[in-house]
Amino acid sequence: MNKVQVLSKLERAWVSFHKSYAGLTDEQLLQPGATGDWSVKDILAHVSWWEEEALKHLPHILLGHRPPRYSVVYGGIDAFNALMREQKRSLSLSEVCDQMDAIHARLVEYLHSVPEEQFTTETRFRRRLRLDTYSHYPIHTRAIYEWREGLS
């Protein structure tokens, strides 16, 4: 793959993710149960904080550094997710949506500045990008669709 193909893959997954919750009311977006006790709002915040993690760590990966392990710093990814959920819980739905759009735009803008060679093979950079974005979104896209089926 090249940069254009990776960005296209990321954008297709992003659009699909947005479609998964399109048309839901604010009340439905705030209703617990979309994934465990998480609401769709929680999922939107979750996707955003992982894009923020990508923005934080991808530049360091380009410099040859390894990000700290979540198991060492936070006690694991689940503990990190719980911590971040608690930090984002007080945000309104509109704040979560605004943050999500802004963070995603920053990520895409950043990716345009990254050298092509980071996209052509499975580099540490591309692996981190994939895990935090275009292979992550579909997990939550499916979960939201499955949850929506139960709303009928």
NORQUIUR-V544678 format. One record per pair of residues at least 24 apart in sequence whose C-alpha atoms are under 7 Angstrom apart, sorted by the first residue. I is the first residue (numbers start at 1). J is the second residue. D is the distance in whole Angstrom. If there is no record, write none. Layout:
I&J&D / I&J&D
This chain:
1&119&6 / 1&120&5 / 2&116&7 / 2&119&5 / 2&120&5 / 3&116&6 / 3&119&5 / 6&119&7 / 9&134&7 / 10&133&7 / 10&134&5 / 13&134&6 / 13&137&6 / 13&138&7 / 14&137&7 / 16&141&7 / 17&137&6 / 17&138&7 / 17&141&5 / 20&141&6 / 20&144&6 / 20&145&6 / 21&144&7 / 34&143&7 / 34&144&6 / 34&147&5 / 35&143&7 / 41&93&6 / 42&85&7 / 44&96&7 / 44&100&7 / 45&88&7 / 45&96&6 / 45&100&7 / 48&100&5 / 48&103&7 / 50&132&6 / 51&103&7 / 51&104&7 / 51&132&6 / 51&133&7 / 52&103&7 / 54&129&6 / 54&132&6 / 55&107&6 / 58&125&6 / 61&125&6 / 62&125&7
